[in-house]
């Protein structure tokens, strides 16, 4: 899947100590959708997932034509990491959801 990067979104995620590679890894590695919203006339998707090194990030994206644009990305707070870990465990044990 092609990504839409420019100086603005690269600099923005860098402020959160996230690289473009990490954001792309999360989006490409079967993330969990945790929210949707419309902002400034565009649909945005909030996802949580892991980088190849195991770092858990929240990534918010929007579609721009055929490209995925990362609006922002940041490390998941403790509660989100726990939620994501529970989800992963439930998937590993064949359950539909972590509750």
N, C-alpha and C positions, 0 to 999 in steps of 0.2 A: 504494500500500500504506500503510495507516495505521500510525503509530508510537505507542508507549506511552512518553511522557515524564513525569517528575515531578521534583521538586526533587533527589531523591537521585541519579538517573542523570545529570541535567544537570550537577550539581556534580562528580560523579565524572569525567566525561569532560573537564570544564573543567580539572581538575587535570592532565590530560595535554595541555592546550592544544588541545583539539578542541572544535568547536562542534556543536550538534545538526544544523545544516544540512550540515556536512561528513560526519558519520556517515551521515546519510540519503542523501547523494549517493553514497557508497561502496556502500551496500547496494542502491541503485537502479540503479547503473551497471554491471551484469554483473560482480560481483566474482568472484574465484577462491576456491573453498572450500578451506581448508587444514587443517581439523581439526574434529572433533566430539567432544563429551564430555557426560556426564551429571554434573551437579553439583547438590547439594541437591535431588535428585529431578526436575530439569528438564533437557531436552536443550538444549545450546548449540552454536552453529555459529560457527566462527572463519573469517573471510574477509579477504582482502586485496584492495584496489582503490584507485582514484583518485578524488579529488574533481574537480570541474569545473576547478579551477585547477591540477590535476596533482599534488597532494600525495598521497603513498601512505600509506594508513593500514591498520591492522589493526582490525577491528570484530568484536566478539563479541556475538551476538544470541541471543534465545530467543523463542519464540512464547508470547504470553499471549492466549488466545482467538484472535481474528482479527487482533490487533495484533502488530507486531514490536517487541520491547523491546531496546534497546541496553543490554547489561550493562556493557560498557566499550569504549573506542576509544582508540587511541594511535598515534603516528607509527611507521611500520615502521622497524626497524633496517636497517643497510646490507645485511646478507645477505638479508633478506626483500625489500628493494627490488631487489636484483640478481636474485633469483629471479623476482620479478614482471615485471621488464623482459625477462628471457629468455622468460618465458611470452608476453608481449605480442608479442615479435618472432616467436616460433614461430607464433602465430595469424596475424600479418600475412603470413607466408610460407606459410600453408596447412598447417602441420604440426599434429599432434594434441597434442604436448606438447613442452616446452622442451629435452629431452635429446637 
